[in-house]
Amino acid sequence: MVVKYLDPYKDDLYGKLRGDKSDTYCKATFDEANVYKTEDSYVIAAYVIAYEGITRNYKPENPLTPGLCAIPVYGKEYEIRRKDGENWVSDKVQPSKFEQALYKNIEAHESIWMPSNAAISGSITFLPDGMLASMDDATIAGMVAANSQTNPTSPTGKLPVYTPPAAGGQRKGYGGKSYGLSPGEKILFLKKQICSDIAASGFTVENSLPLLISQVNVEHPMDAEQVQTYFDLLTACIK
């Protein structure tokens, strides 16, 4: 089962990683993140700058770009809800050996993963069960330490508050839901994101503005009108 990136849902600001990590290698590198504890997981709410072994759920042919993403880490069996025709159904998923060990590592070292008045930066590489099959718990713990490199970093303000989904919600198992930002705060966040994206080397003179509008409208559909107005003003100023 491939680990997939899901675009933000309705009023979410964070995309999500979803999928069984037991038979796949995947990696996420982030320059800023906050870790939240939920009923059955820890969620790394991050600004991810690079992905490996992860594809988009929608239009997988399109490359993933830097942005907000919630990365759940489960310590025991959990459910992923999905649409089957007209009904929602639940699939039970057993966390990979690496994921369970990572959960224990975060639980045992919350002061490192969840530092007071600070965020973290770094990368996490999830290893498939096949690589860990013959290892004992102590060896797997060492693999977790080697493949989850993080450091404390000063918050920049670009991470919105993350709030986990309610138990039994349709997005349960998807990684969470964000609430609480006022329209003004959303626009401020979008402006910061836009400034960051404009400076990214992947954009060219020919496609910067249309591509940015497309990306932001996909990632923040609830703010489509405000975003379009912002870009209209930006275009007018450029002309």
C-alpha positions in Angstrom: 0.0 0.0 0.0 1.5 3.3 -1.1 1.7 6.2 1.4 -0.2 9.1 -0.1 -0.5 12.8 0.4 -4.1 14.1 0.7 -4.8 17.7 -0.1 -6.4 19.8 2.7 -10.1 18.9 3.2 -12.7 21.7 3.4 -11.4 24.2 5.9 -8.2 22.3 6.8 -4.9 24.1 6.3 -2.8 21.0 6.5 -2.5 18.2 3.9 -2.2 14.7 5.4 -0.1 11.5 4.9 -2.2 8.4 4.8 -1.4 4.8 4.2 0.1 1.6 5.6 3.9 2.2 6.2 4.7 -1.5 6.8 5.7 -2.3 3.3 7.1 0.9 1.9 10.0 3.3 2.4 9.1 7.0 2.7 10.7 10.1 4.0 9.6 13.6 4.9 12.0 16.5 5.5 10.6 19.6 7.3 12.1 23.0 8.3 9.5 23.6 11.0 7.1 21.4 12.9 5.0 21.1 16.1 4.1 17.7 17.6 0.6 17.1 19.0 -0.6 14.1 21.0 -4.0 12.6 20.2 -6.1 9.8 21.5 -4.2 7.1 19.5 -1.3 8.9 17.8 1.3 11.7 17.8 0.8 14.1 14.8 3.8 16.0 13.4 2.2 19.1 12.0 5.0 20.3 9.7 6.0 22.6 6.9 7.4 19.8 4.7 10.1 20.9 2.2 10.7 17.5 0.5 9.1 14.1 0.2 10.4 10.6 -0.9 8.4 7.5 -1.6 5.1 9.5 -1.3 2.6 10.3 -4.1 -0.4 12.5 -4.3 -3.8 10.9 -3.8 -5.3 13.3 -6.3 -3.5 13.7 -9.6 -0.5 11.5 -8.6 1.3 12.5 -11.8 1.8 16.0 -10.3 4.9 16.4 -8.1 4.6 17.2 -4.5 5.6 20.8 -3.5 6.6 22.3 -0.1 3.8 23.0 2.2 1.8 22.2 5.3 1.4 18.5 6.1 0.2 16.5 9.1 2.2 13.3 9.6 0.5 10.8 12.0 2.5 8.3 14.0 0.5 5.5 15.5 1.4 3.1 18.4 -1.3 0.6 17.9 -3.9 -0.6 15.5 -6.0 2.3 14.0 -8.7 2.9 11.5 -8.7 4.7 8.1 -12.1 5.7 6.9 -12.8 5.8 3.2 -15.7 6.3 0.8 -17.1 3.0 -0.7 -19.8 4.1 -3.1 -22.3 6.0 -1.0 -21.1 4.7 2.3 -18.1 5.4 4.6 -16.2 2.2 5.6 -13.3 1.6 8.0 -10.1 -0.3 7.3 -8.1 -1.5 10.3 -4.4 -0.9 9.9 -1.5 -2.2 12.0 1.3 0.3 12.4 4.7 -0.8 11.0 7.4 -2.0 13.4 9.3 1.3 12.8 6.2 3.4 13.3 5.4 1.7 16.7 9.0 2.2 17.8 8.9 5.8 16.7 5.7 6.3 18.7 7.5 4.9 21.8 10.5 7.1 21.2 8.3 10.3 21.0 6.3 9.1 24.1 9.6 8.6 26.1 11.2 11.8 25.0 8.3 14.3 24.7 10.4 17.1 26.0 12.7 16.7 22.9 9.9 16.2 20.4 7.6 18.8 22.0 10.0 21.5 23.4 8.5 24.4 25.3 8.3 27.6 23.3 10.1 26.0 20.3 9.5 24.0 17.2 11.6 21.2 15.6 13.2 20.8 12.2 14.7 17.7 10.6 13.6 14.6 8.7 11.9 11.2 9.4 12.5 8.1 7.2 10.0 5.4 7.7 11.5 1.9 7.1 9.4 -1.1 5.9 9.0 -4.1 8.1 11.1 -6.2 5.7 14.2 -4.3 6.7 13.5 -4.8 10.4 12.2 -8.4 10.3 15.2 -10.0 12.1 15.9 -7.1 14.5 15.1 -7.1 18.2 13.4 -4.2 19.9 16.7 -2.5 21.0 18.1 -2.7 17.4 14.8 -1.2 16.0 15.0 1.6 18.6 18.5 2.4 17.3 17.2 2.5 13.7 14.5 4.9 14.8 17.1 7.2 16.4 19.2 7.1 13.3 16.3 7.8 10.9 14.4 10.5 12.9 16.9 13.4 13.1 15.4 16.5 14.6 16.6 19.7 16.2 14.9 22.5 18.1 14.2 25.6 16.1 12.7 29.0 16.7 9.0 29.3 15.6 8.6 31.6 12.6 4.8 31.9 12.9 4.1 30.1 9.6 2.6 27.0 11.3 -1.2 27.3 12.0 -2.6 25.7 15.1 -3.4 22.0 14.4 -6.5 20.4 16.1 -7.1 16.7 15.8 -10.4 15.4 14.3 -13.2 14.4 16.5 -13.5 10.6 17.2 -15.5 8.9 14.6 -15.3 11.8 12.2 -15.2 11.1 8.4 -11.6 12.1 8.3 -10.5 10.0 11.2 -7.2 8.4 10.4 -6.4 11.0 7.8 -4.2 13.1 10.1 -6.5 15.7 11.5 -8.4 18.9 11.0 -7.5 22.5 11.7 -9.8 25.1 13.2 -9.7 28.5 14.8 -8.1 30.9 12.3 -9.9 34.1 11.5 -10.2 35.2 7.9 -7.6 37.8 8.5 -5.2 35.2 10.0 -5.8 32.9 7.0 -5.0 35.7 4.6 -1.8 36.6 6.6 -0.8 33.0 6.4 -1.4 32.8 2.7 0.6 36.0 2.1 3.5 34.5 4.0 3.2 31.3 2.0 2.9 33.2 -1.3 6.1 35.2 -0.5 7.9 31.9 0.3 6.7 30.2 -2.9 7.6 33.2 -5.1 11.1 32.9 -3.9 11.3 29.2 -4.6 13.6 28.2 -7.4 11.0 26.0 -9.1 9.0 28.9 -10.4 9.8 30.7 -13.6 8.9 34.0 -15.1 6.5 32.3 -17.5 4.5 30.2 -15.0 4.9 31.7 -11.6 1.6 33.5 -11.2 -0.8 31.0 -12.9 0.9 28.0 -11.1 0.8 29.8 -7.7 -2.9 30.6 -8.2 -3.7 27.0 -9.1 -1.7 25.6 -6.2 -3.2 27.9 -3.6 -6.7 27.4 -4.8 -6.2 23.6 -4.6 -4.7 23.8 -1.1 -7.0 26.5 0.3 -10.3 26.2 -1.7 -12.2 27.9 1.2 -10.2 31.1 0.5 -10.4 31.0 -3.3 -12.1 34.4 -3.8 -9.7 36.2 -1.4 -6.7 34.5 -3.0 -7.8 35.5 -6.5 -8.4 39.0 -5.4 -4.9 39.1 -3.8 -3.4 37.9 -7.1 -5.5 40.4 -9.1 -4.0 43.2 -7.1 -0.6 41.7 -7.4 -0.9 41.4 -11.1 -2.2 45.0 -11.4 0.8 46.2 -9.4 3.2 44.3 -11.6 1.7 45.7 -14.8 
